Amino acid sequence: MQSEKQYIDLYTDAQQIIKDHAAPVMNEVRDKAFDDFRRLGFPSKKVERYKYTDMQKLFEPDYGLNLNRLEIPVDPYETFRCDVPNLSTSLYFIVNDQSIRRHFQT
């Protein structure tokens, strides 16, 4: 339950910041999902779909979060490019639960 504790504490301390920066559709289900997580924790290896995955170990490190939406000092459009000639591509990625999309024509 140690891995869960850091996420439970984080959400408890920063839930208003999280909600202020999130889409309303996410906030509609967020508190119920948090209550479920607090009650159940991460799935164990006893759950068939997680039989070979150690969720405790995966979420044990402190990955850090950007709750206040600080600018990320990298241009994702330059970092993630497709330079294959005559190929139309779309770039999708998620930054702080915001979807970003850009269409490229090379």
MOPAC internal coordinates of N, CA, C and O (Angstrom, degrees):
PM7 1SCF
backbone

  N    0.0000 0     0.00 0     0.00 0    0    0    0
  C    1.4593 1     0.00 0     0.00 0    1    0    0
  C    1.5264 1   111.46 1     0.00 0    2    1    0
  O    1.2310 1   120.36 1   175.33 1    3    2    1
  N    1.3370 1   116.92 1    -4.67 1    3    2    1
  C    1.4662 1   120.07 1  -178.59 1    5    3    2
  C    1.5246 1   111.85 1   -64.98 1    6    5    3
  O    1.2310 1   120.02 1   138.37 1    7    6    5
  N    1.3346 1   117.57 1   -41.63 1    7    6    5
  C    1.4646 1   119.69 1   179.56 1    9    7    6
  C    1.5261 1   110.86 1   -62.13 1   10    9    7
  O    1.2310 1   120.68 1   139.90 1   11   10    9
  N    1.3097 1   116.31 1   -40.10 1   11   10    9
  C    1.4594 1   119.89 1   179.67 1   13   11   10
  C    1.5149 1   111.46 1   -65.42 1   14   13   11
  O    1.2310 1   120.24 1   144.85 1   15   14   13
  N    1.3288 1   117.14 1   -35.15 1   15   14   13
  C    1.4642 1   121.15 1  -174.73 1   17   15   14
  C    1.5248 1   112.09 1   -57.85 1   18   17   15
  O    1.2310 1   119.89 1   137.92 1   19   18   17
  N    1.3330 1   117.82 1   -42.08 1   19   18   17
  C    1.4567 1   118.84 1  -179.23 1   21   19   18
  C    1.5360 1   111.27 1   -63.54 1   22   21   19
  O    1.2310 1   119.88 1   145.01 1   23   22   21
  N    1.3235 1   117.84 1   -34.99 1   23   22   21
  C    1.4648 1   120.79 1   179.30 1   25   23   22
  C    1.5291 1   111.26 1   -77.31 1   26   25   23
  O    1.2310 1   120.37 1   144.56 1   27   26   25
  N    1.3206 1   116.89 1   -35.44 1   27   26   25
  C    1.4627 1   120.54 1   176.47 1   29   27   26
  C    1.5292 1   109.56 1   -65.43 1   30   29   27
  O    1.2310 1   120.47 1   134.38 1   31   30   29
  N    1.3243 1   116.71 1   -45.62 1   31   30   29
  C    1.4647 1   120.58 1   178.31 1   33   31   30
  C    1.5306 1   111.30 1   -63.26 1   34   33   31
  O    1.2310 1   120.64 1   136.68 1   35   34   33
  N    1.3104 1   116.37 1   -43.32 1   35   34   33
  C    1.4672 1   120.45 1   179.70 1   37   35   34
  C    1.5235 1   110.94 1   -59.96 1   38   37   35
  O    1.2310 1   120.58 1   131.46 1   39   38   37
  N    1.3250 1   116.50 1   -48.54 1   39   38   37
  C    1.4592 1   119.16 1  -178.52 1   41   39   38
  C    1.5201 1   111.18 1   -65.69 1   42   41   39
  O    1.2310 1   120.35 1   138.63 1   43   42   41
  N    1.3122 1   116.93 1   -41.37 1   43   42   41
  C    1.4675 1   120.79 1   179.32 1   45   43   42
  C    1.5270 1   110.56 1   -60.24 1   46   45   43
  O    1.2310 1   120.14 1   137.00 1   47   46   45
  N    1.3321 1   117.34 1   -43.00 1   47   46   45
  C    1.4638 1   121.80 1  -178.01 1   49   47   46
  C    1.5327 1   113.44 1   -75.68 1   50   49   47
  O    1.2310 1   119.89 1   149.01 1   51   50   49
  N    1.3241 1   117.81 1   -30.99 1   51   50   49
  C    1.4711 1   120.24 1  -170.91 1   53   51   50
  C    1.5244 1   113.50 1  -121.91 1   54   53   51
  O    1.2310 1   119.67 1  -159.54 1   55   54   53
  N    1.3183 1   118.24 1    20.46 1   55   54   53
  C    1.4521 1   118.78 1  -173.37 1   57   55   54
  C    1.5280 1   113.47 1   -61.74 1   58   57   55
  O    1.2310 1   119.19 1   145.78 1   59   58   57
  N    1.3148 1   119.14 1   -34.22 1   59   58   57
  C    1.4676 1   119.04 1   179.90 1   61   59   58
  C    1.5246 1   111.66 1   -70.25 1   62   61   59
  O    1.2310 1   120.23 1   140.34 1   63   62   61
  N    1.3225 1   117.16 1   -39.66 1   63   62   61
  C    1.4708 1   120.58 1   176.32 1   65   63   62
  C    1.5238 1   109.61 1   -61.80 1   66   65   63
  O    1.2310 1   120.66 1   135.21 1   67   66   65
  N    1.3212 1   116.35 1   -44.79 1   67   66   65
  C    1.4619 1   120.96 1   179.57 1   69   67   66
  C    1.5161 1   110.26 1   -59.41 1   70   69   67
  O    1.2310 1   120.32 1   133.00 1   71   70   69
  N    1.3165 1   116.99 1   -47.00 1   71   70   69
  C    1.4730 1   121.08 1  -178.49 1   73   71   70
  C    1.5181 1   111.77 1   -67.70 1   74   73   71
  O    1.2310 1   119.99 1   143.55 1   75   74   73
  N    1.3274 1   117.63 1   -36.45 1   75   74   73
  C    1.4691 1   120.62 1  -179.80 1   77   75   74
  C    1.5182 1   112.10 1   -62.87 1   78   77   75
  O    1.2310 1   120.30 1   150.82 1   79   78   77
  N    1.3202 1   117.04 1   -29.18 1   79   78   77
  C    1.4663 1   121.07 1  -176.33 1   81   79   78
  C    1.5239 1   113.34 1  -103.55 1   82   81   79
  O    1.2310 1   120.21 1  -171.65 1   83   82   81
  N    1.3126 1   117.20 1     8.35 1   83   82   81
  C    1.4614 1   119.79 1  -175.74 1   85   83   82
  C    1.5288 1   111.23 1  -110.06 1   86   85   83
  O    1.2310 1   121.55 1   -18.91 1   87   86   85
  N    1.3071 1   114.63 1   161.09 1   87   86   85
  C    1.4653 1   121.28 1   177.10 1   89   87   86
  C    1.5293 1   109.66 1   -69.81 1   90   89   87
  O    1.2310 1   119.93 1   -37.39 1   91   90   89
  N    1.3321 1   117.73 1   142.61 1   91   90   89
  C    1.4661 1   120.60 1   179.57 1   93   91   90
  C    1.5232 1   113.37 1   -54.25 1   94   93   91
  O    1.2310 1   119.74 1   143.56 1   95   94   93
  N    1.3184 1   118.11 1   -36.44 1   95   94   93
  C    1.4673 1   120.78 1  -179.48 1   97   95   94
  C    1.5292 1   110.67 1   -62.82 1   98   97   95
  O    1.2310 1   119.98 1   147.35 1   99   98   97
  N    1.3281 1   117.65 1   -32.65 1   99   98   97
  C    1.4691 1   121.04 1   176.84 1  101   99   98
  C    1.5282 1   110.14 1   -73.20 1  102  101   99
  O    1.2310 1   120.77 1   139.49 1  103  102  101
  N    1.3133 1   116.14 1   -40.51 1  103  102  101
  C    1.4657 1   119.96 1  -178.00 1  105  103  102
  C    1.5258 1   112.34 1   -67.74 1  106  105  103
  O    1.2310 1   120.22 1   154.05 1  107  106  105
  N    1.3204 1   117.19 1   -25.95 1  107  106  105
  C    1.4656 1   120.56 1   179.44 1  109  107  106
  C    1.5217 1   112.09 1   -61.08 1  110  109  107
  O    1.2310 1   120.11 1   147.38 1  111  110  109
  N    1.3002 1   117.39 1   -32.62 1  111  110  109
  C    1.4708 1   121.41 1  -175.94 1  113  111  110
  C    1.5259 1   113.29 1  -111.75 1  114  113  111
  O    1.2310 1   120.50 1   175.30 1  115  114  113
  N    1.3161 1   116.65 1    -4.70 1  115  114  113
  C    1.4627 1   121.52 1  -172.77 1  117  115  114
  C    1.5299 1   113.66 1   -60.32 1  118  117  115
  O    1.2310 1   119.48 1   131.34 1  119  118  117
  N    1.3284 1   118.59 1   -48.66 1  119  118  117
  C    1.4680 1   120.21 1  -176.10 1  121  119  118
  C    1.5224 1   111.96 1   -66.10 1  122  121  119
  O    1.2310 1   119.87 1   140.97 1  123  122  121
  N    1.3231 1   117.86 1   -39.03 1  123  122  121
  C    1.4617 1   120.07 1   177.32 1  125  123  122
  C    1.5256 1   110.18 1   -65.83 1  126  125  123
  O    1.2310 1   120.66 1   137.42 1  127  126  125
  N    1.3332 1   116.34 1   -42.58 1  127  126  125
  C    1.4676 1   119.99 1   178.69 1  129  127  126
  C    1.5360 1   110.25 1   -62.35 1  130  129  127
  O    1.2310 1   120.49 1   140.68 1  131  130  129
  N    1.3223 1   116.66 1   -39.32 1  131  130  129
  C    1.4628 1   120.05 1   178.52 1  133  131  130
  C    1.5313 1   110.96 1   -65.04 1  134  133  131
  O    1.2310 1   120.49 1   136.76 1  135  134  133
  N    1.3139 1   116.67 1   -43.24 1  135  134  133
  C    1.4707 1   120.02 1   177.57 1  137  135  134
  C    1.5303 1   110.87 1   -60.50 1  138  137  135
  O    1.2310 1   121.00 1   138.46 1  139  138  137
  N    1.3390 1   115.69 1   -41.54 1  139  138  137
  C    1.4718 1   119.68 1   176.83 1  141  139  138
  C    1.5264 1   111.04 1   -62.66 1  142  141  139
  O    1.2310 1   120.77 1   136.60 1  143  142  141
  N    1.3272 1   116.13 1   -43.40 1  143  142  141
  C    1.4637 1   120.29 1   179.86 1  145  143  142
  C    1.5250 1   110.67 1   -64.48 1  146  145  143
  O    1.2310 1   120.43 1   137.26 1  147  146  145
  N    1.3243 1   116.78 1   -42.74 1  147  146  145
  C    1.4649 1   120.41 1   179.48 1  149  147  146
  C    1.5391 1   110.35 1   -60.67 1  150  149  147
  O    1.2310 1   121.08 1   141.95 1  151  150  149
  N    1.3307 1   115.55 1   -38.05 1  151  150  149
  C    1.4613 1   120.63 1  -178.57 1  153  151  150
  C    1.5288 1   111.95 1   -76.40 1  154  153  151
  O    1.2310 1   120.08 1   137.47 1  155  154  153
  N    1.3333 1   117.44 1   -42.53 1  155  154  153
  C    1.4634 1   121.83 1  -171.95 1  157  155  154
  C    1.5290 1   114.56 1   -98.36 1  158  157  155
  O    1.2310 1   120.53 1   150.73 1  159  158  157
  N    1.3368 1   116.60 1   -29.27 1  159  158  157
  C    1.4606 1   120.08 1  -175.44 1  161  159  158
  C    1.5161 1   111.14 1    70.10 1  162  161  159
  O    1.2310 1   121.15 1    12.03 1  163  162  161
  N    1.3229 1   115.40 1  -167.97 1  163  162  161
  C    1.4620 1   120.08 1   176.52 1  165  163  162
  C    1.5200 1   109.26 1   -71.36 1  166  165  163
  O    1.2310 1   119.99 1   -30.52 1  167  166  165
  N    1.3198 1   117.63 1   149.48 1  167  166  165
  C    1.4752 1   119.25 1   177.05 1  169  167  166
  C    1.5289 1   110.14 1   -64.21 1  170  169  167
  O    1.2310 1   121.03 1   -34.85 1  171  170  169
  N    1.3075 1   115.63 1   145.15 1  171  170  169
  C    1.4677 1   120.47 1   178.26 1  173  171  170
  C    1.5281 1   109.01 1   -95.88 1  174  173  171
  O    1.2310 1   121.12 1    -4.20 1  175  174  173
  N    1.3094 1   115.46 1   175.80 1  175  174  173
  C    1.4602 1   120.52 1   177.69 1  177  175  174
  C    1.5235 1   112.12 1   -68.83 1  178  177  175
  O    1.2310 1   120.61 1   170.67 1  179  178  177
  N    1.3277 1   116.45 1    -9.33 1  179  178  177
  C    1.4634 1   120.21 1   176.95 1  181  179  178
  C    1.5274 1   111.35 1   -74.48 1  182  181  179
  O    1.2310 1   120.51 1   160.67 1  183  182  181
  N    1.3290 1   116.64 1   -19.33 1  183  182  181
  C    1.4619 1   121.10 1   176.48 1  185  183  182
  C    1.5272 1   106.94 1   -82.50 1  186  185  183
  O    1.2310 1   120.35 1   -56.41 1  187  186  185
  N    1.3161 1   116.94 1   123.59 1  187  186  185
  C    1.4707 1   122.52 1  -171.57 1  189  187  186
  C    1.5350 1   112.96 1   -49.90 1  190  189  187
  O    1.2310 1   119.90 1   134.28 1  191  190  189
  N    1.3288 1   117.80 1   -45.72 1  191  190  189
  C    1.4667 1   119.95 1  -176.99 1  193  191  190
  C    1.5244 1   112.87 1   -67.59 1  194  193  191
  O    1.2310 1   119.85 1   163.71 1  195  194  193
  N    1.3282 1   117.90 1   -16.29 1  195  194  193
  C    1.4542 1   122.21 1  -179.06 1  197  195  194
  C    1.5280 1   111.67 1  -114.58 1  198  197  195
  O    1.2310 1   120.65 1  -161.03 1  199  198  197
  N    1.3040 1   116.35 1    18.97 1  199  198  197
  C    1.4622 1   122.67 1  -175.24 1  201  199  198
  C    1.5320 1   112.63 1   -54.43 1  202  201  199
  O    1.2310 1   120.21 1   143.31 1  203  202  201
  N    1.3129 1   117.20 1   -36.69 1  203  202  201
  C    1.4576 1   121.35 1  -176.43 1  205  203  202
  C    1.5287 1   112.65 1  -109.61 1  206  205  203
  O    1.2310 1   120.19 1  -164.18 1  207  206  205
  N    1.3242 1   117.24 1    15.82 1  207  206  205
  C    1.4568 1   121.10 1  -177.53 1  209  207  206
  C    1.5199 1   110.00 1  -123.56 1  210  209  207
  O    1.2310 1   120.83 1   -55.83 1  211  210  209
  N    1.3135 1   116.02 1   124.17 1  211  210  209
  C    1.4595 1   121.00 1   177.90 1  213  211  210
  C    1.5270 1   108.31 1   -93.76 1  214  213  211
  O    1.2310 1   120.58 1   -89.72 1  215  214  213
  N    1.3317 1   116.50 1    90.28 1  215  214  213
  C    1.4595 1   122.01 1  -176.63 1  217  215  214
  C    1.5243 1   111.41 1   -63.20 1  218  217  215
  O    1.2310 1   120.21 1   143.42 1  219  218  217
  N    1.3338 1   117.21 1   -36.58 1  219  218  217
  C    1.4666 1   120.47 1   178.33 1  221  219  218
  C    1.5317 1   110.19 1   -57.58 1  222  221  219
  O    1.2310 1   120.91 1   133.79 1  223  222  221
  N    1.3076 1   115.86 1   -46.21 1  223  222  221
  C    1.4653 1   120.74 1  -177.65 1  225  223  222
  C    1.5324 1   111.17 1   -68.36 1  226  225  223
  O    1.2310 1   120.16 1   140.60 1  227  226  225
  N    1.3223 1   117.30 1   -39.40 1  227  226  225
  C    1.4626 1   120.78 1  -179.29 1  229  227  226
  C    1.5235 1   112.84 1   -63.04 1  230  229  227
  O    1.2310 1   120.40 1   142.20 1  231  230  229
  N    1.3288 1   116.85 1   -37.80 1  231  230  229
  C    1.4560 1   120.74 1  -175.94 1  233  231  230
  C    1.5204 1   113.54 1  -100.99 1  234  233  231
  O    1.2310 1   120.22 1  -172.06 1  235  234  233
  N    1.3128 1   117.18 1     7.94 1  235  234  233
  C    1.4589 1   121.29 1   179.66 1  237  235  234
  C    1.5306 1   113.09 1   -68.36 1  238  237  235
  O    1.2310 1   118.96 1   138.01 1  239  238  237
  N    1.3480 1   119.60 1   -41.99 1  239  238  237
  C    1.4716 1   119.45 1  -179.50 1  241  239  238
  C    1.5287 1   111.33 1   -65.82 1  242  241  239
  O    1.2310 1   121.19 1   -27.69 1  243  242  241
  N    1.3202 1   115.33 1   152.31 1  243  242  241
  C    1.4603 1   120.90 1   173.69 1  245  243  242
  C    1.5268 1   106.70 1   -86.76 1  246  245  243
  O    1.2310 1   120.47 1   -76.80 1  247  246  245
  N    1.3270 1   116.71 1   103.20 1  247  246  245
  C    1.4590 1   121.18 1  -176.50 1  249  247  246
  C    1.5279 1   112.13 1   -80.40 1  250  249  247
  O    1.2310 1   119.99 1   167.06 1  251  250  249
  N    1.3189 1   117.63 1   -12.94 1  251  250  249
  C    1.4655 1   120.78 1  -178.16 1  253  251  250
  C    1.5197 1   109.93 1    76.34 1  254  253  251
  O    1.2310 1   121.06 1   -31.16 1  255  254  253
  N    1.2912 1   115.58 1   148.84 1  255  254  253
  C    1.4615 1   121.00 1  -179.79 1  257  255  254
  C    1.5108 1   109.99 1  -137.00 1  258  257  255
  O    1.2310 1   120.64 1   -25.70 1  259  258  257
  N    1.2999 1   116.37 1   154.30 1  259  258  257
  C    1.4568 1   123.20 1   179.75 1  261  259  258
  C    1.5243 1   108.10 1  -109.89 1  262  261  259
  O    1.2310 1   120.34 1  -113.91 1  263  262  261
  N    1.3276 1   116.96 1    66.09 1  263  262  261
  C    1.4619 1   121.06 1  -173.64 1  265  263  262
  C    1.5232 1   113.53 1   -66.04 1  266  265  263
  O    1.2310 1   120.07 1   149.44 1  267  266  265
  N    1.3075 1   117.48 1   -30.56 1  267  266  265
  C    1.4663 1   120.19 1  -177.38 1  269  267  266
  C    1.5174 1   113.35 1   -93.29 1  270  269  267
  O    1.2310 1   120.88 1  -167.13 1  271  270  269
  N    1.3235 1   115.91 1    12.87 1  271  270  269
  C    1.4665 1   122.03 1   176.26 1  273  271  270
  C    1.5267 1   113.17 1    56.63 1  274  273  271
  O    1.2310 1   120.69 1  -132.86 1  275  274  273
  N    1.3217 1   116.28 1    47.14 1  275  274  273
  C    1.4509 1   119.99 1   175.45 1  277  275  274
  C    1.5204 1   108.82 1   -67.80 1  278  277  275
  O    1.2310 1   120.57 1   -31.60 1  279  278  277
  N    1.3072 1   116.52 1   148.40 1  279  278  277
  C    1.4583 1   120.53 1  -179.67 1  281  279  278
  C    1.5241 1   110.32 1   -62.81 1  282  281  279
  O    1.2310 1   120.82 1   -42.23 1  283  282  281
  N    1.3128 1   116.04 1   137.77 1  283  282  281
  C    1.4554 1   121.83 1   176.96 1  285  283  282
  C    1.5285 1   106.76 1   -92.72 1  286  285  283
  O    1.2310 1   119.63 1   -56.60 1  287  286  285
  N    1.3359 1   118.31 1   123.40 1  287  286  285
  C    1.4672 1   120.58 1  -172.83 1  289  287  286
  C    1.5299 1   114.06 1   -78.04 1  290  289  287
  O    1.2310 1   120.68 1  -132.10 1  291  290  289
  N    1.3116 1   116.31 1    47.90 1  291  290  289
  C    1.4570 1   120.66 1   176.56 1  293  291  290
  C    1.5214 1   107.70 1  -145.60 1  294  293  291
  O    1.2310 1   121.05 1   -37.80 1  295  294  293
  N    1.3149 1   115.59 1   142.20 1  295  294  293
  C    1.4541 1   120.21 1   176.59 1  297  295  294
  C    1.5245 1   107.69 1   -92.22 1  298  297  295
  O    1.2310 1   119.98 1   -75.30 1  299  298  297
  N    1.3296 1   117.65 1   104.70 1  299  298  297
  C    1.4619 1   119.19 1  -176.01 1  301  299  298
  C    1.5213 1   113.11 1   -62.81 1  302  301  299
  O    1.2310 1   120.45 1   154.96 1  303  302  301
  N    1.3301 1   116.75 1   -25.04 1  303  302  301
  C    1.4580 1   119.58 1  -179.70 1  305  303  302
  C    1.5226 1   111.73 1   -73.18 1  306  305  303
  O    1.2310 1   120.43 1   154.30 1  307  306  305
  N    1.3183 1   116.77 1   -25.70 1  307  306  305
  C    1.4605 1   120.42 1   174.22 1  309  307  306
  C    1.5209 1   110.89 1   -85.89 1  310  309  307
  O    1.2310 1   120.58 1   144.84 1  311  310  309
  N    1.3078 1   116.49 1   -35.16 1  311  310  309
  C    1.4588 1   121.46 1  -177.12 1  313  311  310
  C    1.5184 1   111.78 1   -70.86 1  314  313  311
  O    1.2310 1   120.64 1   137.77 1  315  314  313
  N    1.3247 1   116.39 1   -42.23 1  315  314  313
  C    1.4637 1   121.65 1  -177.28 1  317  315  314
  C    1.5258 1   108.58 1  -110.29 1  318  317  315
  O    1.2310 1   120.85 1   -87.88 1  319  318  317
  N    1.3013 1   115.98 1    92.12 1  319  318  317
  C    1.4589 1   121.12 1  -178.01 1  321  319  318
  C    1.5242 1   110.20 1  -125.88 1  322  321  319
  O    1.2310 1   121.75 1   -29.06 1  323  322  321
  N    1.2836 1   114.25 1   150.94 1  323  322  321
  C    1.4607 1   120.09 1   171.64 1  325  323  322
  C    1.5147 1   106.88 1  -114.05 1  326  325  323
  O    1.2310 1   120.09 1   -59.39 1  327  326  325
  N    1.3275 1   117.43 1   120.61 1  327  326  325
  C    1.4599 1   119.54 1  -178.72 1  329  327  326
  C    1.5293 1   112.03 1  -114.91 1  330  329  327
  O    1.2310 1   121.18 1  -149.15 1  331  330  329
  N    1.3274 1   115.35 1    30.85 1  331  330  329
  C    1.4544 1   120.07 1   175.94 1  333  331  330
  C    1.5319 1   107.27 1   -79.64 1  334  333  331
  O    1.2310 1   119.74 1   -55.59 1  335  334  333
  N    1.3354 1   118.10 1   124.41 1  335  334  333
  C    1.4658 1   120.28 1  -177.81 1  337  335  334
  C    1.5295 1   112.13 1   -60.94 1  338  337  335
  O    1.2310 1   121.06 1   -36.14 1  339  338  337
  N    1.3209 1   115.58 1   143.86 1  339  338  337
  C    1.4689 1   123.96 1   174.73 1  341  339  338
  C    1.5240 1   113.32 1    58.93 1  342  341  339
  O    1.2310 1   120.39 1  -146.88 1  343  342  341
  N    1.2942 1   116.85 1    33.12 1  343  342  341
  C    1.4503 1   120.79 1   179.41 1  345  343  342
  C    1.5227 1   108.57 1  -122.63 1  346  345  343
  O    1.2310 1   121.25 1   -56.98 1  347  346  345
  N    1.3063 1   115.22 1   123.02 1  347  346  345
  C    1.4581 1   119.95 1   176.60 1  349  347  346
  C    1.5210 1   107.98 1   -88.42 1  350  349  347
  O    1.2310 1   120.41 1   -53.76 1  351  350  349
  N    1.3110 1   116.82 1   126.24 1  351  350  349
  C    1.4658 1   120.67 1  -177.98 1  353  351  350
  C    1.5227 1   110.44 1  -131.19 1  354  353  351
  O    1.2310 1   121.60 1   -21.03 1  355  354  353
  N    1.2999 1   114.54 1   158.97 1  355  354  353
  C    1.4617 1   121.47 1   172.20 1  357  355  354
  C    1.5139 1   107.75 1  -125.68 1  358  357  355
  O    1.2310 1   121.24 1   -42.12 1  359  358  357
  N    1.3076 1   115.24 1   137.88 1  359  358  357
  C    1.4590 1   121.60 1   179.60 1  361  359  358
  C    1.5190 1   108.19 1  -107.40 1  362  361  359
  O    1.2310 1   120.98 1   -55.32 1  363  362  361
  N    1.3195 1   115.73 1   124.68 1  363  362  361
  C    1.4547 1   121.80 1   176.76 1  365  363  362
  C    1.5153 1   108.07 1  -125.27 1  366  365  363
  O    1.2310 1   120.03 1   -45.52 1  367  366  365
  N    1.2915 1   117.55 1   134.48 1  367  366  365
  C    1.4457 1   120.46 1   171.25 1  369  367  366
  C    1.5205 1   109.09 1  -155.38 1  370  369  367
  O    1.2310 1   121.43 1   -16.65 1  371  370  369
  N    1.3179 1   114.87 1   163.35 1  371  370  369
  C    1.4568 1   122.11 1  -177.85 1  373  371  370
  C    1.5229 1   108.37 1  -114.96 1  374  373  371
  O    1.2310 1   120.60 1   -51.96 1  375  374  373
  N    1.3089 1   116.46 1   128.04 1  375  374  373
  C    1.4545 1   122.19 1   174.46 1  377  375  374
  C    1.5234 1   106.41 1  -127.69 1  378  377  375
  O    1.2310 1   120.54 1   -63.39 1  379  378  377
  N    1.3400 1   116.57 1   116.61 1  379  378  377
  C    1.4687 1   120.75 1  -179.39 1  381  379  378
  C    1.5147 1   112.43 1    51.10 1  382  381  379
  O    1.2310 1   120.29 1  -129.60 1  383  382  381
  N    1.2761 1   117.06 1    50.40 1  383  382  381
  C    1.4582 1   127.41 1   178.03 1  385  383  382
  C    1.5251 1   113.98 1    59.60 1  386  385  383
  O    1.2310 1   120.38 1  -158.59 1  387  386  385
  N    1.3292 1   116.88 1    21.41 1  387  386  385
  C    1.4586 1   121.11 1   173.88 1  389  387  386
  C    1.5277 1   108.04 1  -111.84 1  390  389  387
  O    1.2310 1   121.29 1   -51.23 1  391  390  389
  N    1.3017 1   115.14 1   128.77 1  391  390  389
  C    1.4529 1   119.95 1   178.89 1  393  391  390
  C    1.5285 1   108.78 1   -82.81 1  394  393  391
  O    1.2310 1   120.77 1   -45.35 1  395  394  393
  N    1.3230 1   116.14 1   134.65 1  395  394  393
  C    1.4598 1   121.75 1   178.40 1  397  395  394
  C    1.5172 1   107.08 1  -124.67 1  398  397  395
  O    1.2310 1   120.55 1   -46.68 1  399  398  397
  N    1.3315 1   116.56 1   133.32 1  399  398  397
  C    1.4617 1   121.02 1  -177.47 1  401  399  398
  C    1.5144 1   108.68 1  -133.24 1  402  401  399
  O    1.2310 1   121.13 1   -39.91 1  403  402  401
  N    1.3117 1   115.45 1   140.09 1  403  402  401
  C    1.4570 1   120.28 1   174.66 1  405  403  402
  C    1.5234 1   108.00 1  -144.93 1  406  405  403
  O    1.2310 1   120.58 1   -44.46 1  407  406  405
  N    1.2942 1   116.50 1   135.54 1  407  406  405
  C    1.4683 1   122.01 1  -179.79 1  409  407  406
  C    1.5268 1   109.05 1  -100.53 1  410  409  407
  O    1.2310 1   120.71 1   -44.93 1  411  410  409
  N    1.3130 1   116.25 1   135.07 1  411  410  409
  C    1.4678 1   121.29 1  -179.87 1  413  411  410
  C    1.5296 1   108.67 1  -120.81 1  414  413  411
  O    1.2310 1   120.97 1   -38.34 1  415  414  413
  N    1.2906 1   115.76 1   141.66 1  415  414  413
  C    1.4674 1   121.56 1   171.25 1  417  415  414
  C    1.5179 1   105.77 1  -123.59 1  418  417  415
  O    1.2310 1   120.73 1   -65.66 1  419  418  417
  N    1.3321 1   116.21 1   114.34 1  419  418  417
  C    1.4741 1   119.34 1  -178.97 1  421  419  418
  C    1.4864 1   110.80 1  -105.17 1  422  421  419
  O    1.2310 1   120.10 1   180.00 1  423  422  421

